[in-house]
Structures are given as C-alpha cells and as structure tokens.
Amino acid sequence: MIALPEEMIGRGNERACYFHPEDNSKAIKVSYEREKGRSKQSDIEIKYYKQLLKRKKMDWTHLPKFYGEVETDQGKGFVIEVVKDYDGNVSKSFKYYIEKNGVEVYRKELEAYKQYFLDYLVIFNYGMMPKNILRRRTDENSAELVLIDGLGDVSFFTFPSKIPHFARKKIMRRWEKFEKKYLSERKS
C-alpha cells in the first residue's frame, strides 16, 4: 500500500492527483470518496488505457502514459505520467493559456491535437475541457496538448467505437461540441 503525500498536484470533481511518493515523474489518481471505491470515471479511464496498451501502434504524445493500478491509503488508484514542460515544471492547463492569450494563438496546436485523436482513434468523453488539458511546452517555442481527464467512451453501447469509420464520426461529433462549448471566442 502506498501512502500518499498531503499535497495534491490537482483535483477535479471526483478525483485528486498526487505525486507518486517514490517517483516524481509519476502521479497517482484516486477518488475522494474512499467508501465508494473507485469513481466510475476512473474505471472507464483504466479500462480504456488497458485497451490502448494492447494496440500495436500507439503514440502517447497527447496522453499521459499509464503505469497500472495501485492500492493507496486513500483507496484504489492508478498511476500515470506527470506531464512536465521541457524545463521540468509541471505543465499548466490549457485553460490558463487561453484565458491569458485567447484561443486563436493555439489553433495549430488544437489542429494537431484533433488529428491525433482521429489518427489513433482515441475516444474522449465530455470531460475533455480546457481545465482537463495540459499544454506541455517541449521547448521555448513549441508545445503539445495533453488530455489528463476525460479519456474513454462513456456510451452504453461502445462497439461502434471499435470500427474506425464510426470511431472517427464519434470523435468529430465530440470535437465539434468541445469546440462550440469551449473554443469559440467568448466575450468577457
């Protein structure tokens, strides 16, 4: 059993994320409500990560690497890569950047991000929002977007997502909703 540190890296509606006490390049996600076990979203993500690991060709550029499940003093959790910039600092959220500079500055990064999902048939759910995406700076002038929450298919009937044509259609439908809800220029 792993004893988690007191300080969190981040927190969402259902889960908290902590540095792994034995390896600060890894993080552990756990649900807040220990007595209920793991959150439904964690179960979906873990199942989906395991499916991705079985793929012969998988690029992890826009997802944190997955290292498996663990027992912690806060309940069941799973281990993922900590997304860090080239300078070693934990990457900031995409929300931070678009609030600072607007969306248009990042259109090229967004296009590469969308193309990744289409090329690798990676399904994301409605949890994909700017606060759940990190912008990993790979050098002084380049960056890539990384989805840290909202991975996996939340549909009851997931079989169509295993067929490339239908998976791409689902990705595009969800991408259009993501764009409309979060990426259209808002008037402040």
N, CA and C atoms as a LAMMPS dump frame, in Angstrom:
ITEM: TIMESTEP
0
ITEM: NUMBER OF ATOMS
564
ITEM: BOX BOUNDS ff ff ff
-5.0000000000000000e+02 5.0000000000000000e+02
-5.0000000000000000e+02 5.0000000000000000e+02
-5.0000000000000000e+02 5.0000000000000000e+02
ITEM: ATOMS id mol type element x y z
1 1 1 N 0.848 -1.18 0
2 1 2 C 0 0 0
3 1 3 C 0.895 1.245 0
4 2 1 N 0.505 2.198 -0.834
5 2 2 C 1.275 3.428 -0.964
6 2 3 C 0.626 4.531 -0.124
7 3 1 N 1.439 5.166 0.715
8 3 2 C 0.959 6.306 1.5
9 3 3 C 1.136 7.558 0.652
10 4 1 N 0.025 8.223 0.373
11 4 2 C 0.064 9.416 -0.472
12 4 3 C 0.481 10.646 0.327
13 5 1 N 1.171 11.587 -0.335
14 5 2 C 1.536 12.822 0.359
15 5 3 C 0.297 13.682 0.619
16 6 1 N 0.407 14.648 1.508
17 6 2 C -0.728 15.519 1.812
18 6 3 C -1.058 16.457 0.662
19 7 1 N -0.037 16.988 0.01
20 7 2 C -0.24 17.98 -1.043
21 7 3 C -0.64 17.329 -2.366
22 8 1 N -1.69 17.86 -2.972
23 8 2 C -2.179 17.373 -4.265
24 8 3 C -1.506 18.141 -5.402
25 9 1 N -1.387 17.462 -6.549
26 9 2 C -0.961 18.154 -7.77
27 9 3 C -2.165 18.91 -8.307
28 10 1 N -3.312 18.256 -8.262
29 10 2 C -4.541 18.85 -8.767
30 10 3 C -5.736 18.066 -8.282
31 11 1 N -6.911 18.652 -8.516
32 11 2 C -8.135 17.977 -8.106
33 11 3 C -9.246 18.309 -9.079
34 12 1 N -10.105 17.346 -9.289
35 12 2 C -11.264 17.535 -10.14
36 12 3 C -12.521 17.354 -9.323
37 13 1 N -13.628 17.074 -9.991
38 13 2 C -14.903 16.901 -9.293
39 13 3 C -14.957 15.611 -8.494
40 14 1 N -14.295 14.547 -9.014
41 14 2 C -14.385 13.236 -8.375
42 14 3 C -13.066 12.729 -7.814
43 15 1 N -11.943 13.254 -8.356
44 15 2 C -10.66 12.648 -8.025
45 15 3 C -9.595 13.682 -7.688
46 16 1 N -8.589 13.196 -6.975
47 16 2 C -7.413 14.003 -6.663
48 16 3 C -6.205 13.324 -7.289
49 17 1 N -5.198 14.134 -7.577
50 17 2 C -3.987 13.632 -8.202
51 17 3 C -2.793 14.027 -7.332
52 18 1 N -1.958 13.039 -6.998
53 18 2 C -0.806 13.246 -6.122
54 18 3 C 0.467 12.79 -6.826
55 19 1 N 1.596 13.429 -6.476
56 19 2 C 2.869 12.88 -6.933
57 19 3 C 3.046 11.505 -6.309
58 20 1 N 3.58 10.573 -7.085
59 20 2 C 3.927 9.25 -6.557
60 20 3 C 5.057 9.458 -5.557
61 21 1 N 4.923 8.96 -4.323
62 21 2 C 5.946 9.235 -3.305
63 21 3 C 7.327 8.648 -3.627
64 22 1 N 7.398 7.685 -4.536
65 22 2 C 8.683 7.066 -4.865
66 22 3 C 9.238 7.508 -6.208
67 23 1 N 8.455 8.282 -6.981
68 23 2 C 8.896 8.681 -8.327
69 23 3 C 8.127 9.924 -8.754
70 24 1 N 8.779 11.101 -8.706
71 24 2 C 8.045 12.338 -9.003
72 24 3 C 7.79 12.557 -10.492
73 25 1 N 8.139 11.582 -11.348
74 25 2 C 7.743 11.651 -12.76
75 25 3 C 6.393 10.966 -12.972
76 26 1 N 5.847 10.41 -11.892
77 26 2 C 4.562 9.714 -11.954
78 26 3 C 3.592 10.33 -10.951
79 27 1 N 2.301 10.175 -11.273
80 27 2 C 1.238 10.671 -10.395
81 27 3 C 0.266 9.533 -10.117
82 28 1 N -0.445 9.664 -9.015
83 28 2 C -1.478 8.688 -8.663
84 28 3 C -2.806 9.433 -8.557
85 29 1 N -3.818 8.921 -9.29
86 29 2 C -5.166 9.482 -9.219
87 29 3 C -6.013 8.582 -8.325
88 30 1 N -6.722 9.198 -7.387
89 30 2 C -7.633 8.459 -6.507
90 30 3 C -8.946 9.223 -6.37
91 31 1 N -10 8.482 -6.076
92 31 2 C -11.314 9.089 -5.853
93 31 3 C -11.365 9.691 -4.459
94 32 1 N -12.177 10.727 -4.294
95 32 2 C -12.333 11.367 -2.991
96 32 3 C -13.053 10.475 -1.997
97 33 1 N -14.075 9.798 -2.454
98 33 2 C -14.932 9.05 -1.544
99 33 3 C -14.462 7.606 -1.441
100 34 1 N -13.6 7.357 -0.473
101 34 2 C -12.977 6.041 -0.29
102 34 3 C -14.001 4.923 -0.114
103 35 1 N -15.045 5.197 0.662
104 35 2 C -16.003 4.13 0.959
105 35 3 C -16.756 3.657 -0.281
106 36 1 N -16.815 4.488 -1.313
107 36 2 C -17.489 4.083 -2.547
108 36 3 C -16.544 3.37 -3.503
109 37 1 N -15.274 3.255 -3.127
110 37 2 C -14.302 2.63 -4.028
111 37 3 C -13.854 3.618 -5.08
112 38 1 N -13.547 3.112 -6.238
113 38 2 C -13.059 3.963 -7.313
114 38 3 C -14.226 4.612 -8.038
115 39 1 N -14.026 5.814 -8.557
116 39 2 C -15.085 6.508 -9.287
117 39 3 C -15.347 5.827 -10.616
118 40 1 N -16.541 6.051 -11.133
119 40 2 C -16.918 5.486 -12.437
120 40 3 C -15.961 5.979 -13.52
121 41 1 N -15.593 7.275 -13.459
122 41 2 C -14.667 7.822 -14.458
123 41 3 C -13.309 7.127 -14.389
124 42 1 N -12.833 6.817 -13.193
125 42 2 C -11.561 6.092 -13.072
126 42 3 C -11.669 4.716 -13.719
127 43 1 N -12.778 4.028 -13.467
128 43 2 C -12.965 2.705 -14.073
129 43 3 C -12.964 2.786 -15.596
130 44 1 N -13.635 3.812 -16.133
131 44 2 C -13.675 3.993 -17.59
132 44 3 C -12.278 4.267 -18.124
133 45 1 N -11.54 5.173 -17.461
134 45 2 C -10.188 5.515 -17.926
135 45 3 C -9.257 4.316 -17.864
136 46 1 N -9.287 3.578 -16.769
137 46 2 C -8.4 2.42 -16.618
138 46 3 C -8.699 1.388 -17.7
139 47 1 N -9.956 1.093 -17.9
140 47 2 C -10.348 0.127 -18.938
141 47 3 C -9.854 0.599 -20.31
142 48 1 N -10 1.879 -20.574
143 48 2 C -9.599 2.415 -21.872
144 48 3 C -8.075 2.428 -22.019
145 49 1 N -7.365 2.814 -20.964
146 49 2 C -5.899 2.763 -21.004
147 49 3 C -5.419 1.342 -21.319
148 50 1 N -6.042 0.355 -20.692
149 50 2 C -5.643 -1.043 -20.936
150 50 3 C -5.878 -1.432 -22.395
151 51 1 N -6.956 -0.936 -22.988
152 51 2 C -7.202 -1.193 -24.412
153 51 3 C -6.122 -0.532 -25.267
154 52 1 N -5.751 0.691 -24.929
155 52 2 C -4.723 1.402 -25.689
156 52 3 C -3.365 0.699 -25.593
157 53 1 N -3.062 0.153 -24.43
158 53 2 C -1.785 -0.557 -24.25
159 53 3 C -1.672 -1.784 -25.154
160 54 1 N -2.794 -2.376 -25.52
161 54 2 C -2.798 -3.565 -26.378
162 54 3 C -2.567 -3.239 -27.849
163 55 1 N -2.7 -1.965 -28.22
164 55 2 C -2.544 -1.587 -29.617
165 55 3 C -1.081 -1.708 -30.043
166 56 1 N -0.875 -2.19 -31.26
167 56 2 C 0.487 -2.344 -31.768
168 56 3 C 1.148 -0.996 -32.006
169 57 1 N 0.385 -0.062 -32.553
170 57 2 C 0.926 1.27 -32.819
171 57 3 C 0.152 2.273 -31.979
172 58 1 N 0.82 2.774 -30.967
173 58 2 C 0.178 3.769 -30.114
174 58 3 C 1.187 4.861 -29.817
175 59 1 N 0.784 6.071 -30.022
176 59 2 C 1.604 7.24 -29.743
177 59 3 C 1.017 7.903 -28.499
178 60 1 N 1.843 8.168 -27.494
179 60 2 C 1.371 8.728 -26.233
180 60 3 C 1.612 10.238 -26.148
181 61 1 N 1.893 10.882 -27.262
182 61 2 C 2.2 12.316 -27.261
183 61 3 C 1.141 13.147 -26.552
184 62 1 N -0.116 12.851 -26.773
185 62 2 C -1.185 13.698 -26.244
186 62 3 C -1.946 13.071 -25.064
187 63 1 N -1.36 12.018 -24.511
188 63 2 C -1.923 11.374 -23.318
189 63 3 C -0.791 11.086 -22.341
190 64 1 N -1.063 11.158 -21.043
191 64 2 C -0.03 10.718 -20.104
192 64 3 C 0.091 9.194 -20.18
193 65 1 N 1.301 8.692 -20.066
194 65 2 C 1.496 7.235 -20.064
195 65 3 C 0.822 6.643 -18.83
196 66 1 N 0.353 5.417 -18.982
197 66 2 C -0.363 4.702 -17.923
198 66 3 C 0.545 3.599 -17.383
199 67 1 N 0.658 3.504 -16.047
200 67 2 C 1.557 2.528 -15.427
201 67 3 C 0.833 1.493 -14.568
202 68 1 N -0.485 1.49 -14.566
203 68 2 C -1.199 0.455 -13.835
204 68 3 C -1.944 0.964 -12.612
205 69 1 N -2.52 0.01 -11.91
206 69 2 C -3.351 0.3 -10.741
207 69 3 C -2.56 0.063 -9.458
208 70 1 N -2.941 0.791 -8.392
209 70 2 C -2.268 0.653 -7.099
210 70 3 C -3.28 0.798 -5.965
211 71 1 N -2.895 0.253 -4.82
212 71 2 C -3.646 0.464 -3.579
213 71 3 C -2.927 1.563 -2.813
214 72 1 N -3.699 2.534 -2.321
215 72 2 C -3.115 3.614 -1.534
216 72 3 C -3.844 3.728 -0.205
217 73 1 N -3.315 4.561 0.663
218 73 2 C -4 4.806 1.932
219 73 3 C -5.264 5.649 1.74
220 74 1 N -5.503 6.115 0.517
221 74 2 C -6.716 6.863 0.179
222 74 3 C -7.67 6.02 -0.675
223 75 1 N -7.354 4.749 -0.847
224 75 2 C -8.188 3.866 -1.656
225 75 3 C -7.473 3.456 -2.942
226 76 1 N -8.234 2.783 -3.829
227 76 2 C -7.672 2.318 -5.092
228 76 3 C -7.365 3.511 -5.988
229 77 1 N -6.262 3.4 -6.698
230 77 2 C -5.889 4.463 -7.612
231 77 3 C -5.193 3.896 -8.834
232 78 1 N -4.74 4.786 -9.697
233 78 2 C -3.937 4.348 -10.833
234 78 3 C -2.823 5.353 -11.086
235 79 1 N -1.767 4.857 -11.706
236 79 2 C -0.544 5.629 -11.876
237 79 3 C -0.416 6.082 -13.33
238 80 1 N -0.131 7.378 -13.496
239 80 2 C 0.083 7.947 -14.824
240 80 3 C 1.334 8.834 -14.784
241 81 1 N 1.783 9.176 -15.957
242 81 2 C 2.91 10.092 -16.111
243 81 3 C 2.511 11.5 -15.644
244 82 1 N 3.437 12.197 -14.982
245 82 2 C 3.241 13.612 -14.68
246 82 3 C 3.644 14.379 -15.932
247 83 1 N 2.766 15.228 -16.41
248 83 2 C 3.036 15.995 -17.628
249 83 3 C 3.851 17.227 -17.239
250 84 1 N 5.088 17.27 -17.764
251 84 2 C 6.006 18.359 -17.418
252 84 3 C 6.529 19.043 -18.673
253 85 1 N 6.843 20.326 -18.507
254 85 2 C 7.459 21.102 -19.573
255 85 3 C 8.938 20.729 -19.701
256 86 1 N 9.554 21.217 -20.759
257 86 2 C 10.962 20.937 -21.026
258 86 3 C 11.864 21.396 -19.876
259 87 1 N 11.43 22.381 -19.104
260 87 2 C 12.247 22.901 -18.001
261 87 3 C 12.025 22.147 -16.684
262 88 1 N 11.179 21.101 -16.723
263 88 2 C 10.953 20.275 -15.543
264 88 3 C 9.754 20.677 -14.699
265 89 1 N 9.146 21.825 -14.993
266 89 2 C 7.966 22.254 -14.245
267 89 3 C 6.723 21.509 -14.736
268 90 1 N 5.788 21.279 -13.821
269 90 2 C 4.526 20.651 -14.196
270 90 3 C 3.818 21.593 -15.172
271 91 1 N 3.319 21.033 -16.26
272 91 2 C 2.66 21.838 -17.294
273 91 3 C 1.4 22.498 -16.755
274 92 1 N 1.122 23.682 -17.271
275 92 2 C -0.084 24.418 -16.886
276 92 3 C -1.256 23.984 -17.761
277 93 1 N -2.463 24.265 -17.269
278 93 2 C -3.667 23.886 -18.005
279 93 3 C -3.829 24.728 -19.267
280 94 1 N -4.495 24.143 -20.237
281 94 2 C -4.813 24.869 -21.456
282 94 3 C -5.735 26.039 -21.129
283 95 1 N -6.572 25.863 -20.123
284 95 2 C -7.459 26.941 -19.68
285 95 3 C -6.643 28.175 -19.298
286 96 1 N -5.563 27.986 -18.573
287 96 2 C -4.679 29.084 -18.188
288 96 3 C -4.213 29.851 -19.427
289 97 1 N -3.769 29.118 -20.435
290 97 2 C -3.227 29.753 -21.636
291 97 3 C -4.29 30.476 -22.456
292 98 1 N -5.469 29.865 -22.601
293 98 2 C -6.477 30.551 -23.425
294 98 3 C -7.07 31.755 -22.698
295 99 1 N -7.108 31.716 -21.372
296 99 2 C -7.556 32.905 -20.636
297 99 3 C -6.538 34.029 -20.773
298 100 1 N -5.274 33.661 -20.867
299 100 2 C -4.196 34.643 -20.973
300 100 3 C -4.074 35.214 -22.397
301 101 1 N -4.174 34.354 -23.42
302 101 2 C -3.861 34.747 -24.798
303 101 3 C -4.991 34.578 -25.798
304 102 1 N -6.111 34 -25.398
305 102 2 C -7.185 33.709 -26.344
306 102 3 C -6.939 32.385 -27.055
307 103 1 N -7.926 31.908 -27.774
308 103 2 C -7.869 30.601 -28.43
309 103 3 C -7.071 30.632 -29.734
310 104 1 N -7.208 31.694 -30.495
311 104 2 C -6.649 31.731 -31.853
312 104 3 C -5.145 31.469 -31.899
313 105 1 N -4.421 31.885 -30.889
314 105 2 C -2.971 31.673 -30.822
315 105 3 C -2.627 30.18 -30.87
316 106 1 N -3.559 29.335 -30.457
317 106 2 C -3.291 27.906 -30.295
318 106 3 C -3.972 27.038 -31.355
319 107 1 N -4.462 27.633 -32.417
320 107 2 C -5.186 26.868 -33.441
321 107 3 C -4.34 25.749 -34.045
322 108 1 N -3.066 25.988 -34.302
323 108 2 C -2.192 24.955 -34.881
324 108 3 C -2.043 23.776 -33.904
325 109 1 N -1.87 24.072 -32.618
326 109 2 C -1.759 23.023 -31.601
327 109 3 C -3.079 22.256 -31.485
328 110 1 N -4.194 22.973 -31.557
329 110 2 C -5.502 22.322 -31.486
330 110 3 C -5.732 21.406 -32.685
331 111 1 N -5.301 21.842 -33.852
332 111 2 C -5.471 21.016 -35.047
333 111 3 C -4.649 19.725 -34.937
334 112 1 N -3.418 19.827 -34.451
335 112 2 C -2.579 18.639 -34.247
336 112 3 C -3.2 17.711 -33.201
337 113 1 N -3.779 18.303 -32.176
338 113 2 C -4.444 17.562 -31.105
339 113 3 C -5.646 16.784 -31.656
340 114 1 N -6.491 17.467 -32.406
341 114 2 C -7.66 16.812 -33.012
342 114 3 C -7.215 15.697 -33.956
343 115 1 N -6.204 15.965 -34.767
344 115 2 C -5.728 14.967 -35.726
345 115 3 C -5.195 13.725 -35.023
346 116 1 N -4.574 13.908 -33.886
347 116 2 C -4.088 12.782 -33.078
348 116 3 C -5.246 11.84 -32.732
349 117 1 N -6.344 12.404 -32.219
350 117 2 C -7.492 11.574 -31.851
351 117 3 C -8.026 10.814 -33.059
352 118 1 N -8.082 11.485 -34.197
353 118 2 C -8.573 10.846 -35.425
354 118 3 C -7.601 9.783 -35.941
355 119 1 N -6.317 10.076 -35.928
356 119 2 C -5.315 9.132 -36.442
357 119 3 C -5.214 7.871 -35.593
358 120 1 N -5.267 8.044 -34.271
359 120 2 C -5.093 6.905 -33.364
360 120 3 C -6.408 6.372 -32.814
361 121 1 N -7.519 6.935 -33.297
362 121 2 C -8.861 6.504 -32.884
363 121 3 C -8.995 6.472 -31.363
364 122 1 N -8.565 7.551 -30.748
365 122 2 C -8.651 7.691 -29.295
366 122 3 C -9.951 8.427 -28.969
367 123 1 N -10.793 7.763 -28.203
368 123 2 C -12.096 8.314 -27.838
369 123 3 C -11.961 9.112 -26.541
370 124 1 N -12.48 10.309 -26.544
371 124 2 C -12.537 11.131 -25.338
372 124 3 C -14.001 11.371 -25.023
373 125 1 N -14.27 11.716 -23.769
374 125 2 C -15.663 11.95 -23.395
375 125 3 C -15.898 13.426 -23.111
376 126 1 N -17.024 13.735 -22.531
377 126 2 C -17.407 15.129 -22.335
378 126 3 C -16.629 15.796 -21.212
379 127 1 N -15.741 15.036 -20.555
380 127 2 C -14.857 15.617 -19.551
381 127 3 C -13.676 16.338 -20.176
382 128 1 N -13.564 16.243 -21.518
383 128 2 C -12.467 16.963 -22.162
384 128 3 C -12.856 18.437 -22.238
385 129 1 N -12.203 19.212 -21.407
386 129 2 C -12.428 20.653 -21.367
387 129 3 C -11.079 21.307 -21.082
388 130 1 N -10.93 22.595 -21.343
389 130 2 C -9.623 23.239 -21.2
390 130 3 C -8.919 23.022 -19.857
391 131 1 N -9.668 22.914 -18.776
392 131 2 C -9.015 22.693 -17.477
393 131 3 C -8.478 21.261 -17.348
394 132 1 N -8.95 20.346 -18.197
395 132 2 C -8.502 18.951 -18.168
396 132 3 C -7.496 18.63 -19.276
397 133 1 N -6.959 19.668 -19.872
398 133 2 C -5.93 19.532 -20.896
399 133 3 C -4.737 20.346 -20.417
400 134 1 N -3.561 19.752 -20.477
401 134 2 C -2.351 20.493 -20.144
402 134 3 C -1.637 20.862 -21.431
403 135 1 N -0.941 21.98 -21.399
404 135 2 C -0.137 22.417 -22.544
405 135 3 C 1.325 22.191 -22.165
406 136 1 N 1.886 21.081 -22.692
407 136 2 C 3.264 20.712 -22.387
408 136 3 C 4.195 21.471 -23.336
409 137 1 N 5.003 22.348 -22.774
410 137 2 C 5.971 23.092 -23.57
411 137 3 C 7.174 22.183 -23.81
412 138 1 N 7.442 21.869 -25.075
413 138 2 C 8.529 20.942 -25.421
414 138 3 C 9.859 21.668 -25.629
415 139 1 N 9.805 22.961 -25.871
416 139 2 C 10.972 23.844 -25.887
417 139 3 C 10.447 25.267 -25.781
418 140 1 N 11.318 26.234 -25.951
419 140 2 C 10.936 27.639 -25.774
420 140 3 C 9.783 28.067 -26.689
421 141 1 N 9.691 27.456 -27.893
422 141 2 C 8.719 27.903 -28.892
423 141 3 C 7.673 26.863 -29.289
424 142 1 N 7.726 25.68 -28.731
425 142 2 C 6.812 24.612 -29.157
426 142 3 C 6.101 23.994 -27.959
427 143 1 N 4.905 23.483 -28.235
428 143 2 C 4.128 22.832 -27.181
429 143 3 C 3.161 21.84 -27.803
430 144 1 N 2.645 20.946 -26.953
431 144 2 C 1.626 19.988 -27.376
432 144 3 C 0.596 19.884 -26.266
433 145 1 N -0.626 19.615 -26.654
434 145 2 C -1.719 19.499 -25.696
435 145 3 C -1.829 18.046 -25.229
436 146 1 N -2.093 17.86 -23.926
437 146 2 C -2.16 16.526 -23.327
438 146 3 C -3.45 16.42 -22.514
439 147 1 N -4.256 15.415 -22.838
440 147 2 C -5.522 15.173 -22.133
441 147 3 C -5.246 14.442 -20.82
442 148 1 N -5.601 15.056 -19.698
443 148 2 C -5.345 14.417 -18.405
444 148 3 C -6.612 13.886 -17.739
445 149 1 N -7.764 14.198 -18.3
446 149 2 C -9.026 13.725 -17.733
447 149 3 C -10.071 13.742 -18.845
448 150 1 N -10.898 12.722 -18.895
449 150 2 C -11.938 12.678 -19.921
450 150 3 C -11.627 11.67 -21.018
451 151 1 N -10.77 10.721 -20.727
452 151 2 C -10.398 9.691 -21.702
453 151 3 C -11.382 8.534 -21.611
454 152 1 N -11.738 7.966 -22.765
455 152 2 C -12.579 6.778 -22.793
456 152 3 C -13.993 7.067 -23.256
457 153 1 N -14.684 5.987 -23.546
458 153 2 C -16.032 6.08 -24.092
459 153 3 C -17.056 5.879 -22.989
460 154 1 N -17.903 6.863 -22.787
461 154 2 C -18.934 6.781 -21.754
462 154 3 C -20.266 6.28 -22.303
463 155 1 N -20.304 5.962 -23.596
464 155 2 C -21.531 5.455 -24.21
465 155 3 C -21.865 4.082 -23.651
466 156 1 N -23.152 3.789 -23.567
467 156 2 C -23.577 2.468 -23.105
468 156 3 C -23.161 1.401 -24.112
469 157 1 N -23.332 1.707 -25.381
470 157 2 C -23.027 0.758 -26.461
471 157 3 C -21.732 1.216 -27.126
472 158 1 N -20.614 0.582 -26.782
473 158 2 C -19.297 1.046 -27.25
474 158 3 C -18.776 0.309 -28.479
475 159 1 N -19.47 -0.711 -28.931
476 159 2 C -18.967 -1.489 -30.07
477 159 3 C -18.659 -0.627 -31.306
478 160 1 N -19.534 0.314 -31.692
479 160 2 C -19.222 1.119 -32.878
480 160 3 C -17.878 1.858 -32.785
481 161 1 N -17.433 2.179 -31.573
482 161 2 C -16.163 2.884 -31.399
483 161 3 C -14.964 2.016 -31.773
484 162 1 N -15.179 0.736 -31.913
485 162 2 C -14.097 -0.178 -32.302
486 162 3 C -13.955 -0.265 -33.822
487 163 1 N -14.89 0.306 -34.547
488 163 2 C -14.858 0.32 -36.009
489 163 3 C -14.35 1.701 -36.43
490 164 1 N -13.209 1.761 -37.144
491 164 2 C -12.592 3.06 -37.455
492 164 3 C -13.538 4.118 -38.004
493 165 1 N -14.384 3.774 -38.954
494 165 2 C -15.295 4.756 -39.549
495 165 3 C -16.2 5.387 -38.483
496 166 1 N -16.799 4.559 -37.646
497 166 2 C -17.712 5.057 -36.615
498 166 3 C -16.962 5.771 -35.491
499 167 1 N -15.764 5.287 -35.179
500 167 2 C -14.951 5.956 -34.151
501 167 3 C -14.62 7.379 -34.59
502 168 1 N -14.218 7.552 -35.847
503 168 2 C -13.894 8.899 -36.346
504 168 3 C -15.125 9.806 -36.325
505 169 1 N -16.279 9.257 -36.676
506 169 2 C -17.512 10.055 -36.634
507 169 3 C -17.798 10.516 -35.198
508 170 1 N -17.632 9.61 -34.237
509 170 2 C -17.874 9.949 -32.832
510 170 3 C -16.871 11.015 -32.377
511 171 1 N -15.606 10.838 -32.751
512 171 2 C -14.581 11.812 -32.377
513 171 3 C -14.938 13.183 -32.94
514 172 1 N -15.338 13.23 -34.188
515 172 2 C -15.675 14.52 -34.805
516 172 3 C -16.903 15.153 -34.152
517 173 1 N -17.906 14.349 -33.827
518 173 2 C -19.095 14.898 -33.149
519 173 3 C -18.697 15.5 -31.795
520 174 1 N -17.897 14.762 -31.054
521 174 2 C -17.485 15.252 -29.736
522 174 3 C -16.549 16.454 -29.866
523 175 1 N -15.684 16.425 -30.893
524 175 2 C -14.784 17.56 -31.099
525 175 3 C -15.597 18.825 -31.402
526 176 1 N -16.622 18.693 -32.249
527 176 2 C -17.449 19.848 -32.594
528 176 3 C -18.142 20.417 -31.351
529 177 1 N -18.601 19.546 -30.468
530 177 2 C -19.217 20.012 -29.22
531 177 3 C -18.183 20.699 -28.326
532 178 1 N -16.992 20.111 -28.26
533 178 2 C -15.889 20.689 -27.488
534 178 3 C -15.548 22.081 -28.023
535 179 1 N -15.413 22.2 -29.339
536 179 2 C -15.114 23.499 -29.975
537 179 3 C -16.194 24.523 -29.651
538 180 1 N -17.429 24.131 -29.861
539 180 2 C -18.548 25.058 -29.673
540 180 3 C -18.645 25.526 -28.218
541 181 1 N -18.453 24.602 -27.305
542 181 2 C -18.62 24.924 -25.886
543 181 3 C -17.43 25.673 -25.293
544 182 1 N -16.21 25.301 -25.703
545 182 2 C -15.026 25.831 -25.023
546 182 3 C -14.079 26.673 -25.874
547 183 1 N -14.135 26.528 -27.186
548 183 2 C -13.107 27.166 -28.008
549 183 3 C -13.586 28.323 -28.862
550 184 1 N -14.879 28.586 -28.863
551 184 2 C -15.337 29.763 -29.616
552 184 3 C -14.932 30.981 -28.778
553 185 1 N -14.493 32.019 -29.463
554 185 2 C -14.06 33.23 -28.745
555 185 3 C -15.236 33.772 -27.951
556 186 1 N -15.015 33.902 -26.667
557 186 2 C -16.071 34.413 -25.786
558 186 3 C -15.86 35.88 -25.509
559 187 1 N -16.955 36.567 -25.361
560 187 2 C -16.867 37.973 -24.973
561 187 3 C -16.861 38.038 -23.458
562 188 1 N -15.854 38.666 -22.927
563 188 2 C -15.732 38.748 -21.459
564 188 3 C -16.445 39.962 -20.901
